[in-house]
Amino acid sequence: MAHLESDFLKVSNEKGVGWIRLHRPEVLNALNRQMVADLVGLLESFDRDENIRAILLTGGPKAFAAGADIGEMAQATSVEMLHLDPFADWDRIRHISKPIVAAVSGYALGGGCELAMACDLILASESAKFGQPEINIGVMPGAGGTQRLTRAVGKARAMEMVLTGKPITAQEALQAGLVNRVIPVEKLEEEAMKLAEELASKPPVALRLAKQAVLKAAEVGLEEGLDYEQKLFYFLFSTEDQKEGMQAFSEKRRPLFRGR
Ligand code: HXC
């Protein structure tokens, strides 16, 4: 299956991992509408491709993304923003069923931080800086920043980040629970690829449902969440991969998962 590169995205596909690099370095990967639309289209096309089992999203050494493109929004009126509905594209990211690993070096600010948080796992290089600086340009986060950040790091830190606009370092992001790991800059992509390949080796249906169940925890109460988890758990007993996984364990061999 062919996956289209675009002006601002570099793409490859190896070892079951669909790999996307944000590439608009002259403006620190500022996310214009076309870039977001292309990115979302690509994520959906990876999601439909049976040969891809995990997705890796990265940027450049200086920036993962320094936010939405300010120039594109500067003169817009409320009504124009309402009609443009830029968040319709962003919202499609949460329906991607395959796990997405974000590998972040340099700035992940505003929409860049929100994009990383819309992924499932975040690996940060030692140079990464996460922040929601929208307050400094007269607005506030709009692509999930007040919601996902607060769920990830708690009210105290989220409030400080959103109200002061001051970014936090990779180490602070690790302590706060925003990222999974901090990695030396030169090792970031290698480690992110290893993690994505590891995910790609897992049984795809279980991987997809497990992702859904973890995301559900942020949305519903415990009783509903546990009920949802149990239903997905039972469902997995209808897959060949469950039979294969358990049989391989008994036979002391590696399982061969086919996504069925
Ligand atoms: C458009 C941007 C940009 C952005 C950087 N650039 N961020 N252009 N939108 N978000 C451009 C600069 O204008 C400049 O272009 C070039 O990238 C290099 O940036 P510099 O500022 O010269 O680099 P530096 O001094 O190293 O400072 C880096 C920085 C700063 C601290 C990241 O660029 C910055 O504060 N950027 C804005 C961050 C921000 O406010 N993000 C939130 C956006 S709102 P030229 O042509 O001058 O060389 C948002 C809402 C999300 O994300 C809602 C989703 C729709």
py3Dmol code that shows the C-alpha trace and the ligand (Angstrom):
import py3Dmol

protein = """\
ATOM      1  CA  MET A   1       0.000   0.000   0.000  1.00  0.00           C
ATOM      2  CA  ALA A   2       1.428   3.393  -1.000  1.00  0.00           C
ATOM      3  CA  HIS A   3       1.501   6.195   1.561  1.00  0.00           C
ATOM      4  CA  LEU A   4       1.850   9.649   0.121  1.00  0.00           C
ATOM      5  CA  GLU A   5       4.568  11.998   1.274  1.00  0.00           C
ATOM      6  CA  SER A   6       3.612  15.629   1.232  1.00  0.00           C
ATOM      7  CA  ASP A   7       5.487  18.919   1.148  1.00  0.00           C
ATOM      8  CA  PHE A   8       5.842  18.938   4.908  1.00  0.00           C
ATOM      9  CA  LEU A   9       5.978  15.258   5.814  1.00  0.00           C
ATOM     10  CA  LYS A  10       8.615  12.603   5.193  1.00  0.00           C
ATOM     11  CA  VAL A  11       7.396   9.054   5.313  1.00  0.00           C
ATOM     12  CA  SER A  12       8.783   5.530   5.424  1.00  0.00           C
ATOM     13  CA  ASN A  13       7.633   2.096   6.338  1.00  0.00           C
ATOM     14  CA  GLU A  14       9.866  -0.665   7.667  1.00  0.00           C
ATOM     15  CA  LYS A  15       9.621  -3.643  10.025  1.00  0.00           C
ATOM     16  CA  GLY A  16       5.908  -3.095  10.592  1.00  0.00           C
ATOM     17  CA  VAL A  17       6.418   0.528  11.630  1.00  0.00           C
ATOM     18  CA  GLY A  18       4.973   3.474   9.697  1.00  0.00           C
ATOM     19  CA  TRP A  19       7.308   6.378  10.248  1.00  0.00           C
ATOM     20  CA  ILE A  20       6.469  10.070   9.781  1.00  0.00           C
ATOM     21  CA  ARG A  21       8.787  13.044  10.119  1.00  0.00           C
ATOM     22  CA  LEU A  22       7.327  16.563  10.381  1.00  0.00           C
ATOM     23  CA  HIS A  23       9.489  18.552   8.009  1.00  0.00           C
ATOM     24  CA  ARG A  24       9.079  22.287   7.835  1.00  0.00           C
ATOM     25  CA  PRO A  25      12.354  23.202   9.496  1.00  0.00           C
ATOM     26  CA  GLU A  26      12.469  26.851   8.388  1.00  0.00           C
ATOM     27  CA  VAL A  27       9.606  27.613  10.798  1.00  0.00           C
ATOM     28  CA  LEU A  28      10.433  24.988  13.433  1.00  0.00           C
ATOM     29  CA  ASN A  29       7.752  22.662  12.045  1.00  0.00           C
ATOM     30  CA  ALA A  30       4.948  25.149  12.711  1.00  0.00           C
ATOM     31  CA  LEU A  31       1.800  23.213  11.870  1.00  0.00           C
ATOM     32  CA  ASN A  32      -0.213  24.853   9.122  1.00  0.00           C
ATOM     33  CA  ARG A  33      -3.624  23.496   8.179  1.00  0.00           C
ATOM     34  CA  GLN A  34      -2.344  21.641   5.126  1.00  0.00           C
ATOM     35  CA  MET A  35       0.310  19.907   7.199  1.00  0.00           C
ATOM     36  CA  VAL A  36      -2.215  18.780   9.815  1.00  0.00           C
ATOM     37  CA  ALA A  37      -4.620  17.573   7.112  1.00  0.00           C
ATOM     38  CA  ASP A  38      -1.807  15.633   5.388  1.00  0.00           C
ATOM     39  CA  LEU A  39      -0.630  14.199   8.698  1.00  0.00           C
ATOM     40  CA  VAL A  40      -4.082  13.008   9.677  1.00  0.00           C
ATOM     41  CA  GLY A  41      -4.649  11.512   6.213  1.00  0.00           C
ATOM     42  CA  LEU A  42      -1.375   9.666   6.498  1.00  0.00           C
ATOM     43  CA  LEU A  43      -2.119   8.365   9.989  1.00  0.00           C
ATOM     44  CA  GLU A  44      -5.445   7.044   8.705  1.00  0.00           C
ATOM     45  CA  SER A  45      -3.783   5.442   5.724  1.00  0.00           C
ATOM     46  CA  PHE A  46      -1.265   3.725   8.053  1.00  0.00           C
ATOM     47  CA  ASP A  47      -4.189   2.622  10.191  1.00  0.00           C
ATOM     48  CA  ARG A  48      -5.767   0.842   7.204  1.00  0.00           C
ATOM     49  CA  ASP A  49      -2.526  -0.849   6.112  1.00  0.00           C
ATOM     50  CA  GLU A  50      -2.267  -4.384   7.504  1.00  0.00           C
ATOM     51  CA  ASN A  51       1.506  -4.351   7.134  1.00  0.00           C
ATOM     52  CA  ILE A  52       1.814  -1.479   9.563  1.00  0.00           C
ATOM     53  CA  ARG A  53       1.322  -2.320  13.206  1.00  0.00           C
ATOM     54  CA  ALA A  54       2.737   0.713  14.990  1.00  0.00           C
ATOM     55  CA  ILE A  55       3.392   4.341  14.073  1.00  0.00           C
ATOM     56  CA  LEU A  56       6.344   6.563  14.889  1.00  0.00           C
ATOM     57  CA  LEU A  57       5.980  10.351  14.667  1.00  0.00           C
ATOM     58  CA  THR A  58       8.993  12.603  14.946  1.00  0.00           C
ATOM     59  CA  GLY A  59      10.243  16.052  14.020  1.00  0.00           C
ATOM     60  CA  GLY A  60      13.673  17.594  13.645  1.00  0.00           C
ATOM     61  CA  PRO A  61      16.567  18.149  16.054  1.00  0.00           C
ATOM     62  CA  LYS A  62      15.539  21.717  16.899  1.00  0.00           C
ATOM     63  CA  ALA A  63      11.782  21.218  16.988  1.00  0.00           C
ATOM     64  CA  PHE A  64       9.183  18.503  17.094  1.00  0.00           C
ATOM     65  CA  ALA A  65       6.754  21.365  16.353  1.00  0.00           C
ATOM     66  CA  ALA A  66       6.666  24.942  17.683  1.00  0.00           C
ATOM     67  CA  GLY A  67       2.874  25.056  17.527  1.00  0.00           C
ATOM     68  CA  ALA A  68       0.156  25.859  15.072  1.00  0.00           C
ATOM     69  CA  ASP A  69       1.207  28.291  12.354  1.00  0.00           C
ATOM     70  CA  ILE A  70       0.663  31.683  13.964  1.00  0.00           C
ATOM     71  CA  GLY A  71       0.825  33.572  10.651  1.00  0.00           C
ATOM     72  CA  GLU A  72      -2.055  31.535   9.303  1.00  0.00           C
ATOM     73  CA  MET A  73      -4.301  32.366  12.280  1.00  0.00           C
ATOM     74  CA  ALA A  74      -3.234  35.917  13.078  1.00  0.00           C
ATOM     75  CA  GLN A  75      -5.958  37.799  11.184  1.00  0.00           C
ATOM     76  CA  ALA A  76      -8.803  35.300  11.584  1.00  0.00           C
ATOM     77  CA  THR A  77     -12.100  36.248  13.193  1.00  0.00           C
ATOM     78  CA  SER A  78     -13.996  33.983  15.581  1.00  0.00           C
ATOM     79  CA  VAL A  79     -16.570  33.230  12.920  1.00  0.00           C
ATOM     80  CA  GLU A  80     -13.875  32.331  10.380  1.00  0.00           C
ATOM     81  CA  MET A  81     -12.263  30.022  12.939  1.00  0.00           C
ATOM     82  CA  LEU A  82     -15.642  28.470  13.647  1.00  0.00           C
ATOM     83  CA  HIS A  83     -16.240  27.790   9.944  1.00  0.00           C
ATOM     84  CA  LEU A  84     -12.703  26.562   9.360  1.00  0.00           C
ATOM     85  CA  ASP A  85     -13.100  24.200  12.302  1.00  0.00           C
ATOM     86  CA  PRO A  86      -9.383  23.328  12.421  1.00  0.00           C
ATOM     87  CA  PHE A  87      -9.924  20.932  15.284  1.00  0.00           C
ATOM     88  CA  ALA A  88     -12.027  18.558  13.193  1.00  0.00           C
ATOM     89  CA  ASP A  89      -8.761  17.235  11.709  1.00  0.00           C
ATOM     90  CA  TRP A  90      -7.004  17.125  15.073  1.00  0.00           C
ATOM     91  CA  ASP A  91      -9.894  15.191  16.538  1.00  0.00           C
ATOM     92  CA  ARG A  92      -9.463  12.393  14.006  1.00  0.00           C
ATOM     93  CA  ILE A  93      -6.096  11.553  15.592  1.00  0.00           C
ATOM     94  CA  ARG A  94      -7.770  10.049  18.626  1.00  0.00           C
ATOM     95  CA  HIS A  95      -9.544   7.537  16.405  1.00  0.00           C
ATOM     96  CA  ILE A  96      -6.295   6.040  15.113  1.00  0.00           C
ATOM     97  CA  SER A  97      -6.381   2.509  16.430  1.00  0.00           C
ATOM     98  CA  LYS A  98      -2.685   1.633  16.156  1.00  0.00           C
ATOM     99  CA  PRO A  99      -0.264   2.822  18.815  1.00  0.00           C
ATOM    100  CA  ILE A 100       1.580   6.049  17.995  1.00  0.00           C
ATOM    101  CA  VAL A 101       4.985   6.747  19.512  1.00  0.00           C
ATOM    102  CA  ALA A 102       6.093  10.405  19.496  1.00  0.00           C
ATOM    103  CA  ALA A 103       9.851  11.009  19.465  1.00  0.00           C
ATOM    104  CA  VAL A 104      10.388  14.589  20.577  1.00  0.00           C
ATOM    105  CA  SER A 105      13.562  16.671  20.323  1.00  0.00           C
ATOM    106  CA  GLY A 106      13.651  20.417  20.832  1.00  0.00           C
ATOM    107  CA  TYR A 107      10.471  22.458  20.985  1.00  0.00           C
ATOM    108  CA  ALA A 108       7.079  20.828  21.465  1.00  0.00           C
ATOM    109  CA  LEU A 109       5.036  23.958  22.051  1.00  0.00           C
ATOM    110  CA  GLY A 110       1.347  24.786  21.753  1.00  0.00           C
ATOM    111  CA  GLY A 111      -0.086  22.558  19.034  1.00  0.00           C
ATOM    112  CA  GLY A 112       3.262  20.709  19.021  1.00  0.00           C
ATOM    113  CA  CYS A 113       2.843  19.704  22.652  1.00  0.00           C
ATOM    114  CA  GLU A 114      -0.805  18.876  21.978  1.00  0.00           C
ATOM    115  CA  LEU A 115       0.182  16.713  19.032  1.00  0.00           C
ATOM    116  CA  ALA A 116       2.702  14.795  21.158  1.00  0.00           C
ATOM    117  CA  MET A 117       0.035  14.319  23.827  1.00  0.00           C
ATOM    118  CA  ALA A 118      -2.411  12.984  21.243  1.00  0.00           C
ATOM    119  CA  CYS A 119       0.119  10.166  20.667  1.00  0.00           C
ATOM    120  CA  ASP A 120       0.182   7.155  22.969  1.00  0.00           C
ATOM    121  CA  LEU A 121       3.776   7.148  24.186  1.00  0.00           C
ATOM    122  CA  ILE A 122       6.268  10.017  24.228  1.00  0.00           C
ATOM    123  CA  LEU A 123      10.024   9.554  24.141  1.00  0.00           C
ATOM    124  CA  ALA A 124      11.835  12.836  24.736  1.00  0.00           C
ATOM    125  CA  SER A 125      15.424  13.689  23.988  1.00  0.00           C
ATOM    126  CA  GLU A 126      17.402  15.621  26.587  1.00  0.00           C
ATOM    127  CA  SER A 127      16.837  18.765  24.488  1.00  0.00           C
ATOM    128  CA  ALA A 128      13.039  18.536  24.465  1.00  0.00           C
ATOM    129  CA  LYS A 129      10.955  21.407  25.823  1.00  0.00           C
ATOM    130  CA  PHE A 130       7.224  21.001  26.358  1.00  0.00           C
ATOM    131  CA  GLY A 131       4.969  23.993  26.778  1.00  0.00           C
ATOM    132  CA  GLN A 132       1.638  25.675  26.135  1.00  0.00           C
ATOM    133  CA  PRO A 133       2.702  29.270  25.379  1.00  0.00           C
ATOM    134  CA  GLU A 134      -0.586  30.331  23.750  1.00  0.00           C
ATOM    135  CA  ILE A 135      -1.316  32.706  26.635  1.00  0.00           C
ATOM    136  CA  ASN A 136       1.606  34.857  25.463  1.00  0.00           C
ATOM    137  CA  ILE A 137      -0.044  35.460  22.091  1.00  0.00           C
ATOM    138  CA  GLY A 138      -3.468  36.273  23.493  1.00  0.00           C
ATOM    139  CA  VAL A 139      -5.166  32.904  23.281  1.00  0.00           C
ATOM    140  CA  MET A 140      -5.142  29.564  25.086  1.00  0.00           C
ATOM    141  CA  PRO A 141      -4.612  25.920  24.103  1.00  0.00           C
ATOM    142  CA  GLY A 142      -7.267  24.673  21.697  1.00  0.00           C
ATOM    143  CA  ALA A 143      -6.205  21.218  20.530  1.00  0.00           C
ATOM    144  CA  GLY A 144      -6.546  19.426  23.839  1.00  0.00           C
ATOM    145  CA  GLY A 145      -3.870  21.221  25.855  1.00  0.00           C
ATOM    146  CA  THR A 146      -5.973  22.096  28.876  1.00  0.00           C
ATOM    147  CA  GLN A 147      -7.494  18.620  28.980  1.00  0.00           C
ATOM    148  CA  ARG A 148      -4.744  16.138  28.076  1.00  0.00           C
ATOM    149  CA  LEU A 149      -2.014  18.061  29.891  1.00  0.00           C
ATOM    150  CA  THR A 150      -4.078  18.236  33.082  1.00  0.00           C
ATOM    151  CA  ARG A 151      -4.815  14.523  32.900  1.00  0.00           C
ATOM    152  CA  ALA A 152      -1.131  13.762  32.325  1.00  0.00           C
ATOM    153  CA  VAL A 153       0.558  16.028  34.862  1.00  0.00           C
ATOM    154  CA  GLY A 154      -2.195  17.059  37.289  1.00  0.00           C
ATOM    155  CA  LYS A 155      -3.847  20.400  37.975  1.00  0.00           C
ATOM    156  CA  ALA A 156      -0.999  22.224  39.701  1.00  0.00           C
ATOM    157  CA  ARG A 157       1.583  21.845  36.986  1.00  0.00           C
ATOM    158  CA  ALA A 158      -0.883  22.118  34.100  1.00  0.00           C
ATOM    159  CA  MET A 159      -2.305  25.324  35.529  1.00  0.00           C
ATOM    160  CA  GLU A 160       1.172  26.818  35.849  1.00  0.00           C
ATOM    161  CA  MET A 161       2.168  25.811  32.325  1.00  0.00           C
ATOM    162  CA  VAL A 162      -1.053  27.063  30.731  1.00  0.00           C
ATOM    163  CA  LEU A 163      -1.263  30.326  32.691  1.00  0.00           C
ATOM    164  CA  THR A 164       2.416  31.321  32.545  1.00  0.00           C
ATOM    165  CA  GLY A 165       3.188  29.776  29.152  1.00  0.00           C
ATOM    166  CA  LYS A 166       6.578  28.684  30.498  1.00  0.00           C
ATOM    167  CA  PRO A 167       7.869  25.419  29.038  1.00  0.00           C
ATOM    168  CA  ILE A 168       9.246  22.533  31.051  1.00  0.00           C
ATOM    169  CA  THR A 169      12.380  20.514  30.317  1.00  0.00           C
ATOM    170  CA  ALA A 170      12.478  16.863  29.315  1.00  0.00           C
ATOM    171  CA  GLN A 171      13.518  15.868  32.861  1.00  0.00           C
ATOM    172  CA  GLU A 172      10.649  17.867  34.372  1.00  0.00           C
ATOM    173  CA  ALA A 173       8.277  16.280  31.868  1.00  0.00           C
ATOM    174  CA  LEU A 174       9.520  12.856  32.950  1.00  0.00           C
ATOM    175  CA  GLN A 175       9.047  13.626  36.646  1.00  0.00           C
ATOM    176  CA  ALA A 176       5.573  14.967  35.912  1.00  0.00           C
ATOM    177  CA  GLY A 177       4.514  11.836  34.013  1.00  0.00           C
ATOM    178  CA  LEU A 178       4.146  13.568  30.653  1.00  0.00           C
ATOM    179  CA  VAL A 179       6.767  11.452  28.881  1.00  0.00           C
ATOM    180  CA  ASN A 180       7.822   7.845  29.083  1.00  0.00           C
ATOM    181  CA  ARG A 181      11.597   8.260  28.897  1.00  0.00           C
ATOM    182  CA  VAL A 182      14.370  10.781  28.376  1.00  0.00           C
ATOM    183  CA  ILE A 183      17.050   9.741  25.925  1.00  0.00           C
ATOM    184  CA  PRO A 184      20.309  11.345  24.706  1.00  0.00           C
ATOM    185  CA  VAL A 185      19.620  13.353  21.544  1.00  0.00           C
ATOM    186  CA  GLU A 186      21.709  11.161  19.248  1.00  0.00           C
ATOM    187  CA  LYS A 187      19.949   7.981  20.441  1.00  0.00           C
ATOM    188  CA  LEU A 188      16.360   9.251  20.326  1.00  0.00           C
ATOM    189  CA  GLU A 189      15.250   7.954  16.946  1.00  0.00           C
ATOM    190  CA  GLU A 190      16.983   4.600  17.372  1.00  0.00           C
ATOM    191  CA  GLU A 191      15.290   4.047  20.754  1.00  0.00           C
ATOM    192  CA  ALA A 192      11.927   5.238  19.444  1.00  0.00           C
ATOM    193  CA  MET A 193      12.222   2.857  16.509  1.00  0.00           C
ATOM    194  CA  LYS A 194      13.084  -0.014  18.873  1.00  0.00           C
ATOM    195  CA  LEU A 195      10.004   0.744  20.949  1.00  0.00           C
ATOM    196  CA  ALA A 196       7.779   1.005  17.862  1.00  0.00           C
ATOM    197  CA  GLU A 197       9.179  -2.281  16.519  1.00  0.00           C
ATOM    198  CA  GLU A 198       8.485  -3.925  19.856  1.00  0.00           C
ATOM    199  CA  LEU A 199       4.870  -2.739  19.674  1.00  0.00           C
ATOM    200  CA  ALA A 200       4.675  -3.942  16.067  1.00  0.00           C
ATOM    201  CA  SER A 201       5.596  -7.462  17.236  1.00  0.00           C
ATOM    202  CA  LYS A 202       2.586  -7.687  19.574  1.00  0.00           C
ATOM    203  CA  PRO A 203      -0.758  -9.243  18.630  1.00  0.00           C
ATOM    204  CA  PRO A 204      -2.417  -6.407  16.691  1.00  0.00           C
ATOM    205  CA  VAL A 205      -6.006  -6.891  17.829  1.00  0.00           C
ATOM    206  CA  ALA A 206      -5.044  -7.071  21.509  1.00  0.00           C
ATOM    207  CA  LEU A 207      -2.778  -4.051  21.009  1.00  0.00           C
ATOM    208  CA  ARG A 208      -5.607  -2.029  19.501  1.00  0.00           C
ATOM    209  CA  LEU A 209      -8.151  -2.941  22.174  1.00  0.00           C
ATOM    210  CA  ALA A 210      -5.647  -2.418  24.998  1.00  0.00           C
ATOM    211  CA  LYS A 211      -4.932   1.075  23.659  1.00  0.00           C
ATOM    212  CA  GLN A 212      -8.651   1.829  23.521  1.00  0.00           C
ATOM    213  CA  ALA A 213      -9.162   0.603  27.066  1.00  0.00           C
ATOM    214  CA  VAL A 214      -6.340   2.738  28.494  1.00  0.00           C
ATOM    215  CA  LEU A 215      -7.682   5.822  26.688  1.00  0.00           C
ATOM    216  CA  LYS A 216     -11.147   5.062  28.078  1.00  0.00           C
ATOM    217  CA  ALA A 217      -9.804   5.455  31.617  1.00  0.00           C
ATOM    218  CA  ALA A 218      -9.520   9.204  31.050  1.00  0.00           C
ATOM    219  CA  GLU A 219     -13.123   9.461  29.959  1.00  0.00           C
ATOM    220  CA  VAL A 220     -15.330   7.360  32.219  1.00  0.00           C
ATOM    221  CA  GLY A 221     -15.786   6.362  35.856  1.00  0.00           C
ATOM    222  CA  LEU A 222     -14.203   3.217  37.312  1.00  0.00           C
ATOM    223  CA  GLU A 223     -17.255   0.992  37.062  1.00  0.00           C
ATOM    224  CA  GLU A 224     -17.906   1.782  33.415  1.00  0.00           C
ATOM    225  CA  GLY A 225     -14.189   1.516  32.638  1.00  0.00           C
ATOM    226  CA  LEU A 226     -13.852  -1.892  34.269  1.00  0.00           C
ATOM    227  CA  ASP A 227     -16.936  -3.113  32.454  1.00  0.00           C
ATOM    228  CA  TYR A 228     -15.493  -1.891  29.130  1.00  0.00           C
ATOM    229  CA  GLU A 229     -12.167  -3.581  29.875  1.00  0.00           C
ATOM    230  CA  GLN A 230     -13.846  -6.898  30.679  1.00  0.00           C
ATOM    231  CA  LYS A 231     -15.871  -6.895  27.460  1.00  0.00           C
ATOM    232  CA  LEU A 232     -12.744  -6.291  25.389  1.00  0.00           C
ATOM    233  CA  PHE A 233     -10.919  -8.990  27.342  1.00  0.00           C
ATOM    234  CA  TYR A 234     -13.653 -11.552  26.591  1.00  0.00           C
ATOM    235  CA  PHE A 235     -13.704 -10.486  22.942  1.00  0.00           C
ATOM    236  CA  LEU A 236     -10.012 -11.317  22.562  1.00  0.00           C
ATOM    237  CA  PHE A 237     -10.852 -14.996  23.201  1.00  0.00           C
ATOM    238  CA  SER A 238     -12.410 -15.024  19.754  1.00  0.00           C
ATOM    239  CA  THR A 239      -9.067 -14.232  18.094  1.00  0.00           C
ATOM    240  CA  GLU A 240      -6.588 -16.718  16.650  1.00  0.00           C
ATOM    241  CA  ASP A 241      -3.831 -14.693  18.252  1.00  0.00           C
ATOM    242  CA  GLN A 242      -5.146 -15.488  21.735  1.00  0.00           C
ATOM    243  CA  LYS A 243      -5.058 -19.242  20.962  1.00  0.00           C
ATOM    244  CA  GLU A 244      -1.629 -18.889  19.388  1.00  0.00           C
ATOM    245  CA  GLY A 245      -0.239 -16.751  22.236  1.00  0.00           C
ATOM    246  CA  MET A 246      -1.352 -19.111  24.986  1.00  0.00           C
ATOM    247  CA  GLN A 247      -0.392 -22.249  23.050  1.00  0.00           C
ATOM    248  CA  ALA A 248       3.068 -20.857  22.285  1.00  0.00           C
ATOM    249  CA  PHE A 249       3.524 -20.132  25.977  1.00  0.00           C
ATOM    250  CA  SER A 250       2.702 -23.764  26.871  1.00  0.00           C
ATOM    251  CA  GLU A 251       4.989 -25.055  24.138  1.00  0.00           C
ATOM    252  CA  LYS A 252       7.782 -22.702  25.211  1.00  0.00           C
ATOM    253  CA  ARG A 253       8.141 -21.133  21.761  1.00  0.00           C
ATOM    254  CA  ARG A 254       7.749 -17.653  20.307  1.00  0.00           C
ATOM    255  CA  PRO A 255       4.198 -16.895  19.186  1.00  0.00           C
ATOM    256  CA  LEU A 256       3.447 -15.943  15.604  1.00  0.00           C
ATOM    257  CA  PHE A 257       0.753 -13.281  15.655  1.00  0.00           C
ATOM    258  CA  ARG A 258      -1.300 -12.723  12.489  1.00  0.00           C
ATOM    259  CA  GLY A 259      -3.771 -10.078  13.627  1.00  0.00           C
ATOM    260  CA  ARG A 260      -6.733 -12.436  13.396  1.00  0.00           C
TER     261      ARG A 260
END
"""
ligand_1 = """\
55
HXC
C 4.721 30.310 12.704
C 6.810 30.085 13.646
C 6.255 29.444 14.789
C 4.834 29.256 14.816
C 8.386 29.578 15.050
N 8.129 30.133 13.863
N 7.261 29.154 15.639
N 6.044 30.512 12.625
N 4.125 29.705 13.758
N 4.220 28.633 15.835
C 9.093 30.719 12.913
C 9.601 32.076 13.354
O 8.703 33.088 13.008
C 10.903 32.150 12.576
O 10.623 32.492 11.239
C 11.391 30.712 12.588
O 10.249 29.913 12.858
C 12.419 30.469 13.677
O 11.868 30.887 14.899
P 12.635 31.919 15.885
O 11.599 32.528 16.744
O 13.515 32.834 15.111
O 13.545 30.882 16.693
P 14.052 30.995 18.204
O 14.493 32.393 18.500
O 15.006 29.859 18.377
O 12.738 30.781 19.124
C 12.072 29.532 19.071
C 10.672 29.610 19.749
C 9.872 30.762 19.081
C 10.850 29.910 21.236
C 9.998 28.265 19.569
O 9.906 30.596 17.650
C 8.423 30.793 19.492
O 8.112 31.303 20.571
N 7.521 30.315 18.630
C 6.093 30.395 18.852
C 5.665 29.346 19.832
C 4.166 29.418 20.100
O 3.647 30.460 20.550
N 3.434 28.314 19.821
C 1.963 28.281 19.996
C 1.262 28.655 18.749
S -0.484 28.676 18.951
P 11.409 33.658 10.471
O 10.720 33.760 9.152
O 11.301 34.850 11.333
O 12.814 33.119 10.377
C -0.935 27.064 18.924
C -2.413 26.789 19.093
C -2.737 25.362 18.799
O -0.151 26.169 18.772
C -4.134 25.215 18.272
C -4.221 24.184 17.160
C -4.944 24.657 15.928
"""
view = py3Dmol.view(width=600, height=400)
view.addModel(protein, "pdb")
view.setStyle({"model": 0}, {"cartoon": {"style": "trace"}})
view.addModel(ligand_1, "xyz")
view.setStyle({"model": 1}, {"stick": {}})
view.zoomTo()
view.show()
